[in-house]
Amino acid sequence: MKHIIEGKPATSRSQHAAAASVRLIEVDADSAGQRLDNFLLRHLKGVPKTHVYRIIRSGEVRVNKGRASAETRVQAGDMVRVPPVRISEKVAEKAQRPAPAKDFPALLDDESMIAIDKPAGVAVHGGSGVNFGVIEQLRQARPEARFLELVHRLDRETSGILLVAKKRSALVHLQDQFRERETGKTYLALVQGTWPANKKVIDLPLHKYLQADGERRVRVTTADDPEGMRSITLVKVRKLIEPRPLQGLPAMSLLEVTIKTGRTHQIRVHLSSQGHPIVGDDKYGDFDLNRRVQKQGLKRMFLHAWRLQFMHPASGERLELRAELPPELADFVA
């Protein structure tokens, strides 16, 4: 990775800021195909995610001297202009510390890829107030691995199957399958209320936006919204749970949820839009119910990436991986 510095870095300690300067970063082969926002988040350690998106929207970030969006995919040889960004010395020092080494339970581990069972509460990568995530911990735990990259993402609060590529060719092959909707992704979600048996398909466009505080949010929108993205979710009832009046808990439904499109917060927003929010969801859920289930021992969102079907990037074999419910979720619905 080549870094070319333009201008003089600001080094005054009285400013309580880390050195800042315009940088030109040449995209190498291992980073080709990444979204611009993800590429920047890897290079701007310690810079808040909201600020990264702000400099992209303002046009201060350029790719080959042209404006680009967060979704732009960089290619090998591209020159990315990064404007000066200042962070406190404390944050800068913290960002330089390596993530603690940690391996995660593996469902599959071969020469091409790793499929891990990600626990809830762990981000998949650092950024936005998180110093490190699964990928940084894996790289520290496996220093001999020359290439480790996330194939896709899971929300921090979501547990379950997460794929990591060990080779550039595997990354491209797997991401192409996700992009072309050739994978089968099924989650287990516990929702409030009794899900109607005849409600099997949710086909509603979603609109992504930022709140005033920079928090990312998603809402259902109309078909004529130019920024709406078609989103399809399939729902199957796995188990109905009777009300628990002594604990103040209503009837709930354990669902198998298969997504045909991979939009941000798709499952959470789609289920909530039908009046059946995911239990424990702190963004789109029923906050009063969330407090009650916490008292009963459920202290996280009940959403788990349970089953994943895909073609192995090397052998071409169709695989189906399953990660059973973790104990804290299984115990709650037992």
C-alpha positions in Angstrom: 0.0 0.0 0.0 1.6 3.3 -1.1 1.0 6.4 1.0 1.9 9.8 -0.6 1.8 12.8 1.6 0.9 16.3 0.4 1.4 19.4 2.4 3.0 19.8 5.9 1.6 17.9 8.9 0.3 19.9 11.8 2.5 19.0 14.8 1.6 21.6 17.4 1.0 19.8 20.7 -0.9 22.8 21.9 -3.7 21.9 19.5 -4.0 18.5 21.3 -4.4 16.9 17.9 -2.6 14.1 16.0 -0.6 15.1 12.9 -2.9 15.8 10.0 -2.2 16.2 6.3 -3.7 15.5 2.9 -2.9 11.9 1.9 -3.0 10.1 -1.5 -3.4 6.4 -0.9 -3.0 4.0 -3.8 -5.4 1.0 -3.7 -3.5 -2.3 -3.8 -4.8 -5.6 -5.1 -5.9 -6.9 -1.7 -8.2 -3.8 -1.3 -9.7 -3.9 -4.8 -13.5 -4.2 -4.8 -14.0 -2.7 -1.3 -16.6 0.0 -0.7 -15.0 3.4 -0.3 -16.4 3.8 3.2 -14.9 0.5 4.4 -11.6 1.3 2.7 -11.4 4.6 4.6 -12.5 3.2 7.9 -9.5 0.8 7.7 -7.1 3.6 7.0 -8.5 6.3 9.4 -8.2 4.5 12.7 -9.6 6.5 15.5 -11.7 8.8 13.3 -15.4 8.6 14.1 -17.5 6.9 11.4 -19.8 9.9 11.2 -16.8 12.1 10.3 -15.7 9.6 7.6 -19.1 9.7 6.0 -19.2 13.5 6.3 -15.9 14.0 4.4 -17.2 11.6 1.7 -20.5 13.5 1.3 -18.7 16.9 1.2 -16.5 15.8 -1.7 -13.3 16.1 0.2 -12.5 12.5 -0.5 -11.7 12.0 -4.2 -11.0 8.8 -6.2 -8.8 9.5 -9.2 -9.5 13.2 -8.7 -13.3 12.7 -9.0 -16.0 12.8 -6.4 -17.3 9.4 -5.2 -20.0 8.0 -2.9 -19.6 5.8 0.1 -20.9 2.8 -2.1 -18.2 3.4 -4.7 -16.0 0.3 -5.1 -12.3 1.1 -5.3 -10.1 -0.8 -7.7 -6.4 -1.7 -7.7 -4.3 1.3 -8.8 -7.0 3.9 -7.8 -5.7 7.0 -6.1 -7.8 8.0 -3.1 -7.4 11.5 -1.8 -7.9 11.7 2.0 -8.2 15.2 3.5 -6.6 16.2 6.8 -8.5 14.6 9.8 -7.6 15.5 13.3 -8.1 13.2 16.3 -7.0 13.7 19.9 -3.6 12.4 20.8 -5.3 10.0 23.3 -7.5 8.5 20.5 -4.5 8.4 18.2 -2.4 6.5 20.7 -5.3 4.1 21.4 -5.8 3.5 17.7 -2.1 2.4 17.4 -2.5 -0.3 20.0 -3.1 -3.8 18.5 -6.4 -5.5 19.1 -6.2 -8.4 21.5 -5.7 -11.7 19.8 -8.8 -13.9 19.7 -10.0 -16.8 17.7 -13.7 -17.6 17.4 -15.5 -20.9 17.3 -15.2 -22.1 13.7 -17.9 -24.0 11.7 -15.5 -24.3 8.8 -11.8 -23.6 8.4 -9.8 -24.5 5.3 -7.3 -22.9 2.9 -9.9 -20.6 1.4 -12.0 -19.3 4.2 -13.2 -19.4 7.8 -16.8 -19.6 8.9 -17.1 -18.4 12.5 -19.9 -18.4 15.0 -19.8 -14.7 16.0 -21.1 -13.9 19.5 -23.4 -11.0 20.1 -21.9 -7.8 21.4 -18.8 -8.0 19.1 -18.5 -5.7 16.1 -17.3 -7.3 12.9 -14.7 -4.5 12.5 -13.4 -1.4 14.3 -14.9 2.1 13.8 -17.6 4.4 15.1 -16.4 4.3 18.7 -15.2 0.7 18.5 -11.5 0.2 18.5 -11.5 -3.3 17.1 -13.8 -6.1 16.0 -13.8 -9.7 14.9 -11.5 -9.1 11.9 -8.8 -7.2 13.8 -8.8 -9.8 16.6 -8.5 -12.7 14.1 -5.6 -11.0 12.4 -3.8 -10.8 15.7 -4.6 -14.4 16.6 -3.4 -15.6 13.2 -0.2 -13.6 12.4 0.8 -16.3 9.8 -2.3 -15.5 7.7 -1.3 -13.1 4.9 -4.9 -12.3 4.0 -8.0 -12.2 6.1 -11.0 -10.1 5.0 -14.7 -10.0 5.9 -16.9 -11.4 3.2 -20.0 -9.7 4.7 -21.3 -8.1 7.9 -23.5 -8.8 10.8 -24.8 -6.1 13.2 -22.9 -5.9 16.4 -25.9 -7.2 18.4 -26.5 -10.1 16.0 -24.9 -13.5 16.6 -24.2 -16.3 14.2 -22.5 -17.3 11.0 -19.9 -14.9 9.6 -17.6 -15.6 6.7 -13.9 -14.5 6.5 -11.9 -15.0 3.3 -8.3 -16.2 3.5 -7.6 -15.5 -0.2 -8.4 -12.6 -2.5 -9.9 -15.0 -5.0 -12.2 -16.5 -2.3 -13.3 -13.0 -1.2 -14.3 -12.0 -4.7 -16.1 -15.3 -5.4 -18.1 -15.2 -2.2 -18.9 -11.5 -2.4 -20.1 -12.1 -5.9 -22.5 -14.7 -4.6 -23.9 -12.3 -2.0 -24.2 -9.5 -4.5 -26.0 -11.8 -7.1 -28.3 -13.2 -4.3 -27.0 -16.7 -4.9 -26.6 -17.3 -1.1 -29.3 -18.5 1.2 -29.4 -16.5 4.5 -31.8 -17.5 7.2 -32.0 -16.0 10.7 -33.9 -16.9 13.8 -35.7 -14.0 15.3 -38.0 -13.7 18.3 -40.7 -11.1 17.8 -43.4 -9.6 19.9 -47.0 -11.0 19.4 -48.4 -13.8 17.4 -47.2 -13.7 13.8 -50.0 -14.3 11.3 -49.5 -17.7 9.6 -50.6 -16.2 6.2 -47.9 -13.5 6.3 -45.0 -15.1 4.5 -43.5 -12.4 2.4 -42.6 -8.8 3.2 -41.8 -6.8 0.0 -41.3 -3.2 1.1 -38.6 -0.8 0.0 -36.3 0.6 2.6 -34.8 4.1 2.9 -31.5 4.6 4.8 -30.8 7.9 6.5 -28.7 9.6 9.2 -30.2 11.1 12.3 -29.1 14.5 13.6 -26.6 12.8 15.9 -25.1 10.9 13.0 -26.7 7.6 14.0 -27.7 5.4 11.0 -31.3 4.5 10.7 -33.6 2.8 8.2 -37.3 3.1 7.5 -39.9 1.6 5.2 -40.7 3.9 2.4 -43.0 4.0 -0.7 -42.4 2.5 -4.1 -42.0 5.9 -5.7 -39.2 7.0 -3.3 -36.1 7.5 -5.6 -33.8 6.5 -2.6 -35.9 3.5 -1.6 -34.3 0.1 -2.3 -36.5 -2.9 -2.9 -36.2 -5.3 0.0 -37.7 -8.8 0.3 -38.0 -10.9 3.4 -39.5 -14.4 3.8 -41.0 -15.4 7.1 -41.8 -18.8 8.5 -43.2 -19.4 12.0 -41.0 -21.9 13.9 -42.6 -21.8 17.3 -45.4 -19.8 19.1 -44.7 -18.9 22.7 -47.6 -18.4 25.1 -47.9 -15.3 27.2 -46.1 -15.3 30.6 -48.4 -13.2 32.7 -46.5 -13.7 35.9 -43.4 -12.1 34.2 -45.5 -9.5 32.4 -44.5 -10.9 29.0 -46.9 -11.1 26.0 -47.2 -13.9 23.4 -44.1 -14.1 21.2 -43.2 -15.9 17.9 -39.9 -17.5 17.0 -39.4 -17.0 13.3 -37.2 -18.4 10.6 -36.4 -15.3 8.5 -34.8 -15.6 5.0 -33.6 -12.5 3.3 -33.6 -12.2 -0.5 -31.9 -8.8 -0.3 -29.2 -7.8 2.1 -30.2 -4.2 3.1 -29.0 -2.5 6.3 -31.2 -3.5 9.3 -33.6 -5.1 6.8 -35.0 -7.8 9.1 -35.3 -5.5 12.1 -37.2 -2.8 10.1 -39.4 -5.2 8.1 -40.5 -7.1 11.2 -41.1 -3.9 13.2 -43.1 -2.4 10.3 -45.6 -5.3 10.6 -46.2 -4.6 14.3 -43.9 -7.4 15.5 -40.6 -5.9 16.5 -37.7 -8.1 17.4 -37.4 -8.7 21.2 -34.5 -6.7 22.6 -34.0 -4.5 19.6 -32.9 -1.1 21.0 -33.4 0.8 17.7 -36.7 -0.4 16.3 -38.1 -2.4 19.2 -40.6 -2.0 22.0 -38.5 -0.4 24.7 -41.0 -1.2 27.5 -40.9 -4.9 26.5 -37.2 -4.8 26.2 -36.9 -3.7 29.9 -39.2 -6.5 31.0 -37.3 -9.3 29.1 -34.0 -7.9 30.5 -35.4 -8.7 34.0 -36.0 -12.2 32.8 -32.4 -12.6 31.7 -32.5 -11.7 28.0 -30.0 -8.8 27.8 -29.5 -8.7 24.0 -31.5 -8.6 20.8 -32.9 -11.9 19.8 -31.6 -12.2 16.2 -29.2 -15.0 15.2 -27.7 -15.8 11.8 -28.7 -19.5 11.9 -28.2 -21.0 8.4 -26.1 -20.0 5.4 -26.0 -21.7 2.0 -23.4 -20.9 -0.6 -21.0 -22.4 -3.1 -17.5 -23.1 -1.8 -15.2 -20.6 -3.5 -12.6 -23.3 -4.4 -14.5 -26.6 -4.9 -17.8 -25.2 -6.2 -19.6 -27.5 -3.8 -22.9 -26.3 -2.4 -22.6 -26.0 1.3 -25.1 -25.4 4.1 -23.7 -24.3 7.5 -25.8 -24.0 10.7 -25.0 -22.2 14.0 -27.4 -23.3 16.7 -28.9 -20.8 19.1 -26.5 -19.6 21.8 -27.4 -20.6 25.3 -28.9 -17.2 26.3 -31.4 -17.3 23.5 -32.1 -21.1 23.6 -32.8 -20.8 27.4 -35.2 -17.9 26.9 -37.5 -19.8 24.5 -37.1 -23.2 26.1 
